[in-house]
Amino acid sequence: MGLAACFLSFLYALPAQSSPPAPLQERLSNHLSQPKFSAAAWGVKIVSLDTGDVLFEHDAGKLLKPASNAKLYTSALALDRLGPDFRIKTSLLAKSRPARNGTLRGDLIVYGRGDPSFAARFHRGAHTNLLAPLVAALKRADVSRVAGDLVGDESFFCGPPLGSEWTWDDLQHYYGAEVSSLTVEDNSVDLLISPGPRTGAPCRITTVPATDYLRFDNRSRTVEAGGPRALSLYRPIGGNTVYVHGQLPLGSTNWIDSISVHRPVLWFVTLLRGELARAGIQISGRLRAVNWLDREAQPDEAYGLIELASVESPPLSEIVTRTMKPSQNLYAQLLLLQVGATRHGPANASATTEDLGLAELREFLAGAGIGRDEALLEEGSGLSRGALVTPNATVQLLQFMHRHRHAEAFRDTLPVAGVDGTLRRRMKATAAFENARAKTGTLRYVNTLSGYVTTKAGERLVFSLMLNNYDGDGARADLDAIVVMLSELEERSKP
């Protein structure tokens, strides 16, 4: 046999290198084409990070609702534009310095820039002394008494306290909390509701932290032991009165819930006044709030202010992690606003801070190779019902961040299957356990899951799974099943 013939026979003997194993494609196609999904919309894309080859795709160019997969975009933007070591400063301002006896003769102004870390999740779950750094900073400034008002200044962000396309029925819940550049305790109050001492008595309501900022109209009652447990909470929009209806049986365990607060800037200074009082610093005046509209109407009031003291947040890498792992909507929106305000300056009446953040996001995505019509995001969290992205865009973003200078910081923010965050109870006892890192997304009729996984053959994959318009049971399990299939692959897509 001649040399050319030998070479040709060698080529024909080589396995195909351009297509992934057929069994995977067949299994995935069969999974998506189940009759229960006949009215639903699937968008799927799976790519090898090692070769760049597409292993599988189904309607990957279709625009679908991402839910909290939108946080992938916000977090990537924040890390790219601000860096993992960026810190957010909160300042204590006044017109003059305190007198020798420690009295501050004018108002004490707390100027916030969007630090979310005055919260229990940043302090090992403790709800006490969250504002202690501010109290300590004021003491170091030799202030022992404030003769004027305690003013919460939230003018760093310009625009409404809600993300675009947030719906009214989310707003009383912790996941729909109002946004402010002065944020404390995630702008919500935890509730422990227990049965009363006897049948017919109202249920007992305990707030964590203890506060009278919320007023309760308690219409609940205690019923005989063994009766049904059913409670409902209603806080009308624009108020801080919570109506409690329903019942708990004698001897039953606590009903645990959470309710967001209206005007979180006032909630912030209310808690701060309490902590100042416990530290022996008295506020003689009242509590007030100032926003961007107030500063726009009376800009001269901000001139001549002196920074008495300040505190800084943990690094941005920690904030992004505590955004992504539990899928915290408030923090995600704060990250988008932080980028907008930091890159373009505070309180710009010509455009809201959200608009400025979204402009930065569009520029960032263009640099990542994502077309403007492939990611139509309106706010930072994914709570919007109007947001749309394609699986193509999300996979492209994940590939870009895999090569990014802050790739490790980004990857570390993602929930780990069976270990932590919103994946802590999912994919245990599978090949995806402690392997897959992915962001979940859940809204009514929407379930998404996008991230990274390594196969048994050692090949690194990136995936975006989007299921819309589906009301069936087990949607999360159907997404997880695909990730498990990928993690179990024993052959590489290319030899």
Buried (B, 14 or more C-beta within 10 A) or exposed (E): EEEEEEEEEEEEEEEEEEEBBEEBBEBBEEBBEEEEBEEBBBBBBBBBBBBEBBBBBBBBBBBBBBBBBBBBBBBBBBBBBBBBEBBBBBBBBBBEEBBEEBBBBBBBBBBBBBBBBBBBBBBEEEBEEBBBBBBBBBBEBBBBBBBBBBBBBBBBBBBEBBBBEBEEEBBBBBBBBBBBBBBBBBBBBBBBBBBBEEBEEBBBBEBBBEBEBBEBEBEBBBBEEEBEEEBEBEBEEEEBEBBBBBBBBBEBEBBEBBBBBBBBBBBBBBBBBBBBEEBEBEBEBEBBBBBBEBBEEEEEBBEEBEEBBBBEBBBBBBBBBBBBBBBBBBBBBBBBBBBBBBBBEBBBEEBBBBBBBBBBBBEBBEEBEBEEEBBBBBBBBBBBBEBBBBBBBBBBBBBBBBEBEBEEBBBBBBBBBBBEBBBBEBBEEBBBBEBBBBBBBBBEBBBBBBBBBBBBEEBBBBBBBBBBEBEEEEBBEBBBBBBBBBBBBEBBBBE
